[in-house]
Amino acid sequence: MFRKIKEDIYSVGVIDWHRKLFDELIPLPDGTSYNSYFIKGGEKNAIIDTVEPDFVEDFLDNLDDLGVKQIDYIISNHAEQDHSGSIPALLEEFPEAKVLSSKKAKPMLLDLLELEANQIRTVEDGETLDLGGRTLEFIDTPWVHWPETMSTYLQEENILFPCDFFGSHLATSNLFVEDEAEVYKAAKRYYAEIMMPFRMIIKKNLAKLEDYEIDMIAPSHGPIYDNPDLILDAYKEWVSDEVKPEVVVPYVSMHGSTKDLIKYFISSLIDEGIKVKPFDLTDVDLGDLAISLVDASTVVFGSPTVLTGPHPSAVYAAYLANVLKPKTRYASIIGSYGWAGRMTDKLLDLMPNLKVDLYDPVIAKGHGADEDYQEIDRLVAEIVSDLNEI
């Protein structure tokens, strides 16, 4: 299946309706797509990115159905295999084609795809390629989300092809964004899970793109933005230093003690008019947890003590928060222990990337006495005081 974007510009990728996990790690509640784009120039033709290798036959069928007889350039914006993996098969069909990539991408493509070095030509930041009446410009946009990534800009039509940048894991029959709320949520999940660790570099990439007039953004996952301000404005908000007065509470409880403390904490915050997002780590979509960390000012972990340390589910949540590096400003821990332990210290050791002000944790022995609940009152009062200033 191919679909027309503009005259002689086509979407030739595939929709993966049933994929539920990416990299054996990231939940995909709405499937995904692997977008590839064919551009016909007056003299030369180009393909921008390819598809997941499992779908290579569908990909080649799309090109055949479109009647493509000539491909001169295969633009590899990003070396990850869901975009580059079908390049070898494409080169078998069109052996005269030349792969164009960034300098950092070339060795990755050689390692991942076992191509020959002479099949790849590297391009510089700002370099242009004339297809005959259509001009492609290559823009270095590193760390969205690998170090080698670049974007391709079609000058005459003001179309940006940014690969993973601005993408959304969303399987939809819509070529363009129609339900903005649906796509916004999917794009925010995508940003939270994949892009958030590179927030400060993304800021620089966004600033770089301000020099370009962009009428359309065609990413590698999800529908095309014919209203690019939707996603550009969203990214500007997400990468900003501004936070919302919200408290995220990932917690786990073994025998109810930590759960009771957390329930009291949540109720107290609600009574104070503070927005709270609790996540029971025994049954949580990690994507939803990641989304909640994009904007929240505060995260409070809840964990019992297991063999002197935190519960493994709390360890996973703390590790996730550490690698995602959200712009959270405040953090604390609520938990319990039976006889002894270093749960708090071990949990904090897992989160060196969180540059936060730490409220004194509340750790109860056993079920929790009156003084422990008074300590939660103290924690709530400190949080409310700080969040009222946001």
PyMOL commands that set and color helices and strands:
alter all, ss='L'
color gray80, all
select helices_A, chain A and resi 53-66+81-84+87-93+105-113+117-119+180-209+229-239+257-271+286-295+312-324+343-349+370-387
alter helices_A, ss='H'
color red, helices_A
select strands_A, chain A and resi 3-6+9-11+14-16+21-22+26-27+32-34+37-40+45-48+73-75+98-101+120-122+128-130+135-140+150-154+159-161+216-217+244-251+275-280+296-306+309-310+330-337+357-358+362-365
alter strands_A, ss='S'
color yellow, strands_A
deselect
rebuild
show_as cartoon
